[in-house]
Amino acid sequence: MALNAIEGVEAKVDLKKHQAEVRLDREIDEKLFIEALEGAGLEFVSISDR
């Protein structure tokens, strides 16, 4: 499942920098979020609140 397929998630991925900026408009189950990343072949590193 792609990140943008999760309701309430907007993700912008920069493949050159190997990072993504993700905005949430509601609380998302962290497990669902991590499963979406891993399903896309990506590694979950951290979440920061800016």
C-alpha positions in Angstrom: 0.0 0.0 0.0 1.4 3.4 -1.0 1.5 6.1 1.7 -0.9 8.4 -0.3 -3.4 5.5 -0.4 -3.9 5.9 3.4 -6.8 8.2 4.1 -5.5 11.4 5.8 -1.9 11.0 4.5 -0.1 13.2 2.0 3.5 12.1 1.1 6.1 13.8 -1.1 9.1 11.5 -1.8 12.5 12.7 -2.9 14.3 9.7 -4.4 17.6 11.6 -4.8 17.7 12.5 -1.1 16.3 9.1 0.0 13.6 10.8 2.2 10.0 11.6 2.3 8.0 14.4 3.8 4.6 13.2 5.1 1.8 15.3 6.3 -1.2 13.9 8.3 -4.5 15.5 8.7 -5.5 13.1 11.5 -4.0 10.5 13.8 -2.8 7.4 11.8 -2.1 4.0 13.3 1.7 3.9 13.3 1.7 0.1 12.4 -0.3 0.8 9.3 2.1 3.6 8.3 5.2 1.5 8.8 3.6 -1.5 6.9 3.0 0.9 4.0 6.6 2.0 4.0 8.0 -1.5 4.2 5.6 -2.7 1.6 7.1 -0.1 -0.8 10.6 -1.4 0.0 11.4 1.6 2.3 12.8 1.7 5.8 11.1 3.5 8.6 13.7 5.6 10.5 11.8 8.2 12.6 8.9 10.5 13.1 9.4 14.1 14.0 6.7 16.7 14.8 7.6 20.1 13.3 
